[in-house]
Amino acid sequence: MSDRPNLDALPPPAGAPNEPVGDSDYLPNVSWGYGHFATALLVGIIIGPFLGLLGYVAVNGGNVEEVPTLFLLATQVVTSFGVLLFLSLKRGTGNWRTDYGFALEPRHLWWIGGGMALQIGVALLTFPLVERFAEDDGPQQEIARLATEMSGVELAMFAIIVALLTPVFEEIVFRGMLLSRLVKKMNRHWAAVVSAVAFAAIHLADPNAYLVVPGLFIVGLALAYVAYYSKNLSIPIFVHIGVNSLAVLFLAFADELEEIADTVESLIRLSL
């Protein structure tokens, strides 16, 4: 009998070609394809508002410019969650925690403050870029312009849609569906980068958003890592809510904040 060791029984060395590249530890039960991710985005962001536009014009008639933008946002939210529900029932188990990694745990509420801090940090980092390339008062996304024109009930509904519901949908799609797919196919760091690029790029549907894309990429990257290491979507959802909530507050009270800033600046000048 030979004393030679059986080399075939030894595990492959680190970095061997047959070693798995991806990581199945993140949301292992979530198994959506890129087509499902694209479908959710297409239906929620493009087809939903278009159907709302057609429906409003069919019922009320008139010029398409008269369609309330808030109505289109509401239609977008309904179709966004509708397509997620459809995919979960037809392709998944019907349980969103299992299908998407969706979770909202009250003990993570304090992460809203973390999201607000992230928003401030990103704004400070990207401010020189906006100042350098923006004309006049800088780029203003259409959604931001709308916020400055609303008040009362309209503003409250806008805040619910943008600060609460949109983060839930985007986290399910980008960190639940897309990131879970990417980490199975590539290194987790590259997966985070690719998902962040996709998250930032989709906002280019608004042509006025080009200068905020770098900031959105940073936010998307941070959310990807938070999601990966927390292993569900509870913390990234609350972080995202914090990011959007602070943005809505700044937009809703832009005039008041500008007056406060001018007053503080005047006091500082007087004290010098």
C-alpha angles and dihedrals in degrees: 000000000000120000092206112124120247101248092184090068094057119098116251116263120259111281094023115155093248093052112113112257098198133064121240094186094089112082092332093185094054110093111166122151128227089257092060090049091051091047093053091050095044095049096040101042105029113015095041097059090040091055089046090052092050092046094050093048092046093053101037103022121204134099119336088230088068093063109114110246090216088060090054091049090051091049089050091054093048094050092043093057090036093061091047090052091048093050092046093051097041102034104019139037099275089247109111094201089058097037100042107010087248116168138151113196118182091217088068095056092104088068087078085076089051089055091051090051089050090052091052092047093050091047090053092047095049098038094092090053093051092046092049100049106021122097122225107333095357132250118325120194116227090244089055092050090052092053092057090055097052134084141165117005093357091055091047091052090046090052092050092051099043102032101037115017101035094055090052093052095044093048092050092049102039103029099024103040106019103034093045088055095045096051089057091056105038147014111301092240093055089044089055091049094048093048090048091051090051091047092052095041095054089063088064085081079090104062090205091064097073096107094048093054094092089054091047089051090055091048091048092049092050092048091049092055092044090052094046096051096039091050095217138052100254097095097039090049092054091044089051090048088054092050094050095039093057090048091052091048092051092048095045094049099031094126094048092047091049090053091049091049091050091049093050090048091051092050091050091051091050091050093054 
